[in-house]
Amino acid sequence: MKRHMRDLYDRLKQAGLSPERERLIQAELAFMGEHDLPAVRSAAAVDPAKALTETVRTFYGHHDPAVLQDLDRPTSNYSQNLKSLDELLERDKQREDDGFPRKIRVGKLIKPGKSGKDKVVIVPTTVEEKFMHDRIRPPEEGDSSGGTGEGEEGEVIGEQPVHEQGAGEGGAGQGEDGAHELESSAYDLGRILTQTFQLPNLKDKGKKRSLTRYTYELTDRHRGFGQILDKKATVKRVLQTNIVLGNVPDFNNIDPGRFLIAPDDEVYRILSKEKDWESQALVFFLRDYSGSMSGKPTELVVSQHVMIYSWLLFQYARQVETRFILHDTTAKEVPDFYTYYNLKVAGGTQVSAAYELVNEMVARENLARDYNIYVFHGTDGDDWDTEGKQAIPALQEMLRYSNRVGITVAAHGYGDNRKTEVERYLTASGLLKEKPELLRLDVMAEDADEPRLIEGIKRLIS
Amino acid sequence: MELIDQHTKHIMEGCKARARDAGLRFDDESLEYYVTNRDLLELTPKGMIPTLYDYWVHDVEVLREKGRYELYPTNPYETVINTRPAISFYNDNNPDWLNVMIFYHVLAHIDFFQNNTYFQHTWNYDFTGQALSDKRLITKLRSEHGHWVDYVIEFSRGIDNLVGYFGELSRLSPKSEVDRSERLDYYFDVFLQDVKKVKASEYLKQIQHYNACRNQAGERGEDVFFADIIRQYPEFEGMYLKHKSRKQSPAPVDLLQFLLPHSAFLNRDENRWMKTVIHVVRNTSLFFQPQIRTKIMNEGWASYWHETLFLRDDRIRGHEVDFARVNAGVTTMPRVGLNPYALGMRLFYFIEDMADRGRLSWDFQRLRDARRRRDFDRDSGNGRDVIFQVRENFSDFNFLQTFVDQDFVNVNKLFVVDRRLNPARMVWEYYVRSRRVEDYRQMLLEHLYHPPHVTVDTARTTEDRLCLVHHFEGKPLVREYIANTMLGIEYLWGGSVQLETSEVKGAPAQARAVNATAAGTDVEWERVRYTMKNRELTREIIDGK
């Protein structure tokens, strides 16, 4: 693979590269690393300094129940929270109607867990805003705290890694049964997000498949008994019967007093089980896992895709099929979201590789006929193919059959405000303006927070 | 929640008797409950007060990553609550010896609640009862006004950290007024010395003259004296009255108090009910204020006593090792971090020792010779009395400010720890920054709870514009919280709201002043004014000093 990258680099170089481009590409080439799944952390590997959580560093993190009796506040699990969630969300919606901003943040992924067995848990959260003091301290310097024991002034007494597992980590560092955990809680996250989203441009396509879901509706009619008397139908039948019986001699002067009513003439509506038919959709998730994605951009892209994935899982249940594609200079399909979520970053960047793979898969399996196709692509906007010479044609091809392509650019704060390559060639191609219904671009800064992510999803699929 | 069993209650009563013998003072009655995890889940957002009013935020996990304690001043979350009778909560499977230790800890807390003067506004009523009636009141209001009640709660809570707690305290303990003439004080202390700037001989002559008047005319001597003075200084009476009027400016009111009578919106007939809600929020906030301001003392005091009394207790023979293990977990000074139990307890021991040796005295303080300081021992033996006085009259701030000195830092091997990024290895390095008491004390004080000082600028406030001033204390406000807080104030005020505050020059909209302080250089401040009008926030720079 390294050789492949070298070749590509040489070709690009021959075509001419700006010094800055060259620097970025060199950086990615130099990025040591392979795309493996992160190693499962063992309890022993946890640094003792890690015990230094934020809470112990202030006075007010201590309290009697925990310190004396081990009675720490139990973290409420999400199912408990979900119980009242509908009500809370209802209230939150009400706020908007009353002219106040929403306050409940949903889908907060917190990852507690001892001995490295982290877990994704969803809770609704909120902030009680007040006037309060902020600190004016750069993040490079920590907050000072108290200490006891030996040590000269200036002496280093301990270390703590900045990133728990090194910078190349893609996701949450799940334990062995991580995939399962992710799925089950993702389902709940989706349930929350469902309030906000809906797949755009959904069309009826191909063979319909039913969910295992049924709805009960009062659509069927039944004579003789049922839940609700269908008056209009009953009157019709009564009239028919009486016409046959000769009780209606003059149509212009009907006398219902002479009618006979047979029990069989009463038409009722009756509860019946209806299969819920829905159009089917296929969603491609594309993630740039090149070396430049290290750190924040990957985290952002991955968490946004977690949200989209969760929401799809819930809203469209098994009706929506998902495919996962990772790309650096080449693209490959991975079997499940877990792998997609966790594979580490390395290598160079060639966006077109991923697009071409999607096109190829769609063509090969003739997916466009039966499915509504959605593509979500997450990248840092960096592309060795600076002008999108390959990416744009591939994208145009893709737009022909897809219902929506959503591209998320989690831009690096390289210090300058210049646009990223992907952004630039997309804008230059005019596709964004031409087909706003089909193609959406969302650019966020590296320090985007969760509401921003949700905002981004809205932008992509609205 | 159920009461503890008779056996355990019997142990508690035994603890009470022993604690009393040691000098602790507290009410006879107390209530102890077993709690389950489920109970805790409901209790903790309510500050462990079972009867606190219902509020939807309590049902939601609250974000705590930022400024945890500044944000949650009213989240004391303790085993024991300051009510009448005091209520405490226990795990139902604690062994007896552990309960003995916790009971002593709890009794010391109760003693602290009931004797520390910072709690005096909570002494005359039972907060659980009050909270219960408030809760019923709010439930009733909800049935009448629906979800608007929750907005009023939310917006009042948005400013409940600005309550004038100290104003409340000073109202409760007015300055001790000796029965003496203010006019006389003014004449001798201010008028002669500051206004007339008379010489010492003249001053003494005046005193003699006054004494002569007293001797001649007795009770009426003062009047006779001032009759003479007015002849000498005709302007005196006028200046005295002016001085007096200046001194008697009305007691300052906090923002919530200000809104109650002055907000046109709240005083409309259909909105009057909101004022009761505001009252409830304000009183609740006041109730919790002393708790967070005495955290270190309170925990230190409780730890001091559970250690002292447990070791003396004859009922728990054979559990010394168990105790040692648990106690060490509670009261060990962490290598890095701050533990209020450990710090407070050590400071109480330190004060006791100092007092026992007569070192809390001018004689010791002025000694500069290291050896003589080391050997100084007056054997005054009043350490216990002194720490009882300290628990009565101090809060965390003056406790640390007064008693943390270089000796204390040395004896306990304390230091200020800081961390820096090692970019080469991508690790945080923790290092010893200083062992000087000045730095250590400063670090401690910076960690103390300190809400911003925000007052109403009454001069500039008009019918529809409320002007707030944040008095600058070297820290900006958290910017992302300003909008919603002011939105709430605007609602309660019924007109536009302005806030003057100081911010770091050129700080990005969300982030803190990263660049400005990166090199540890001084930051530049500018005065800005936020205006919330029709639910829109605007910001302008008014003084880029």
Chai-1 contact restraints between the chains, C-beta under 6 A:
chainA,res_idxA,chainB,res_idxB,connection_type,confidence,min_distance_angstrom,max_distance_angstrom,comment,restraint_id
A,L52,B,V336,contact,1.0,0.0,6.0,A-B,restraint_1
A,V56,B,G337,contact,1.0,0.0,6.0,A-B,restraint_2
A,R57,B,G337,contact,1.0,0.0,6.0,A-B,restraint_3
A,T58,B,H447,contact,1.0,0.0,6.0,A-B,restraint_4
A,F59,B,K295,contact,1.0,0.0,6.0,A-B,restraint_5
A,F59,B,I296,contact,1.0,0.0,6.0,A-B,restraint_6
A,F59,B,L338,contact,1.0,0.0,6.0,A-B,restraint_7
A,F59,B,P340,contact,1.0,0.0,6.0,A-B,restraint_8
A,F59,B,H447,contact,1.0,0.0,6.0,A-B,restraint_9
A,Y60,B,Y69,contact,1.0,0.0,6.0,A-B,restraint_10
A,H62,B,P340,contact,1.0,0.0,6.0,A-B,restraint_11
A,H63,B,Y77,contact,1.0,0.0,6.0,A-B,restraint_12
A,H63,B,E78,contact,1.0,0.0,6.0,A-B,restraint_13
A,D64,B,E78,contact,1.0,0.0,6.0,A-B,restraint_14
A,D64,B,T79,contact,1.0,0.0,6.0,A-B,restraint_15
A,P65,B,T79,contact,1.0,0.0,6.0,A-B,restraint_16
A,V67,B,V330,contact,1.0,0.0,6.0,A-B,restraint_17
A,L68,B,I102,contact,1.0,0.0,6.0,A-B,restraint_18
A,Q69,B,N91,contact,1.0,0.0,6.0,A-B,restraint_19
A,L71,B,N91,contact,1.0,0.0,6.0,A-B,restraint_20
A,R73,B,L40,contact,1.0,0.0,6.0,A-B,restraint_21
A,R73,B,T44,contact,1.0,0.0,6.0,A-B,restraint_22
A,P74,B,N37,contact,1.0,0.0,6.0,A-B,restraint_23
A,P74,B,L41,contact,1.0,0.0,6.0,A-B,restraint_24
A,S76,B,L41,contact,1.0,0.0,6.0,A-B,restraint_25
A,S84,B,D59,contact,1.0,0.0,6.0,A-B,restraint_26
A,V123,B,E61,contact,1.0,0.0,6.0,A-B,restraint_27
A,P124,B,V60,contact,1.0,0.0,6.0,A-B,restraint_28
A,T125,B,E61,contact,1.0,0.0,6.0,A-B,restraint_29
A,T125,B,L63,contact,1.0,0.0,6.0,A-B,restraint_30
A,T126,B,V57,contact,1.0,0.0,6.0,A-B,restraint_31
A,T126,B,V60,contact,1.0,0.0,6.0,A-B,restraint_32
A,T126,B,V62,contact,1.0,0.0,6.0,A-B,restraint_33
A,V127,B,L63,contact,1.0,0.0,6.0,A-B,restraint_34
A,E129,B,Y481,contact,1.0,0.0,6.0,A-B,restraint_35
A,E129,B,N484,contact,1.0,0.0,6.0,A-B,restraint_36
A,E129,B,T485,contact,1.0,0.0,6.0,A-B,restraint_37
A,K130,B,G158,contact,1.0,0.0,6.0,A-B,restraint_38
A,K130,B,N161,contact,1.0,0.0,6.0,A-B,restraint_39
A,K130,B,T485,contact,1.0,0.0,6.0,A-B,restraint_40
A,F131,B,P452,contact,1.0,0.0,6.0,A-B,restraint_41
A,F131,B,V454,contact,1.0,0.0,6.0,A-B,restraint_42
A,F131,B,L477,contact,1.0,0.0,6.0,A-B,restraint_43
A,F131,B,T485,contact,1.0,0.0,6.0,A-B,restraint_44
A,M132,B,G67,contact,1.0,0.0,6.0,A-B,restraint_45
A,M132,B,E70,contact,1.0,0.0,6.0,A-B,restraint_46
A,M132,B,V478,contact,1.0,0.0,6.0,A-B,restraint_47
A,H133,B,P452,contact,1.0,0.0,6.0,A-B,restraint_48
A,H133,B,K475,contact,1.0,0.0,6.0,A-B,restraint_49
A,D134,B,P476,contact,1.0,0.0,6.0,A-B,restraint_50
A,D134,B,V478,contact,1.0,0.0,6.0,A-B,restraint_51
A,I136,B,V504,contact,1.0,0.0,6.0,A-B,restraint_52
A,I136,B,R512,contact,1.0,0.0,6.0,A-B,restraint_53
A,I136,B,A513,contact,1.0,0.0,6.0,A-B,restraint_54
A,I136,B,T517,contact,1.0,0.0,6.0,A-B,restraint_55
A,P138,B,V514,contact,1.0,0.0,6.0,A-B,restraint_56
A,P138,B,T517,contact,1.0,0.0,6.0,A-B,restraint_57
A,P138,B,A518,contact,1.0,0.0,6.0,A-B,restraint_58
A,E140,B,L421,contact,1.0,0.0,6.0,A-B,restraint_59
A,G142,B,R419,contact,1.0,0.0,6.0,A-B,restraint_60
A,S144,B,V416,contact,1.0,0.0,6.0,A-B,restraint_61
A,S144,B,D418,contact,1.0,0.0,6.0,A-B,restraint_62
A,S144,B,M443,contact,1.0,0.0,6.0,A-B,restraint_63
A,S145,B,G337,contact,1.0,0.0,6.0,A-B,restraint_64
A,S145,B,L338,contact,1.0,0.0,6.0,A-B,restraint_65
A,S145,B,V417,contact,1.0,0.0,6.0,A-B,restraint_66
A,G146,B,L338,contact,1.0,0.0,6.0,A-B,restraint_67
A,G147,B,V336,contact,1.0,0.0,6.0,A-B,restraint_68
A,G147,B,F415,contact,1.0,0.0,6.0,A-B,restraint_69
A,G147,B,V417,contact,1.0,0.0,6.0,A-B,restraint_70
A,T148,B,M333,contact,1.0,0.0,6.0,A-B,restraint_71
A,T148,B,K413,contact,1.0,0.0,6.0,A-B,restraint_72
A,T148,B,L414,contact,1.0,0.0,6.0,A-B,restraint_73
A,G149,B,R335,contact,1.0,0.0,6.0,A-B,restraint_74
A,G149,B,K413,contact,1.0,0.0,6.0,A-B,restraint_75
A,G151,B,V432,contact,1.0,0.0,6.0,A-B,restraint_76
A,E153,B,V432,contact,1.0,0.0,6.0,A-B,restraint_77
A,E153,B,R435,contact,1.0,0.0,6.0,A-B,restraint_78
A,E155,B,V432,contact,1.0,0.0,6.0,A-B,restraint_79
A,V156,B,E429,contact,1.0,0.0,6.0,A-B,restraint_80
A,V156,B,Y431,contact,1.0,0.0,6.0,A-B,restraint_81
A,I157,B,Y430,contact,1.0,0.0,6.0,A-B,restraint_82
A,G158,B,Y430,contact,1.0,0.0,6.0,A-B,restraint_83
A,E159,B,V427,contact,1.0,0.0,6.0,A-B,restraint_84
A,E159,B,E429,contact,1.0,0.0,6.0,A-B,restraint_85
A,Q160,B,W428,contact,1.0,0.0,6.0,A-B,restraint_86
A,P161,B,V427,contact,1.0,0.0,6.0,A-B,restraint_87
A,V162,B,M426,contact,1.0,0.0,6.0,A-B,restraint_88
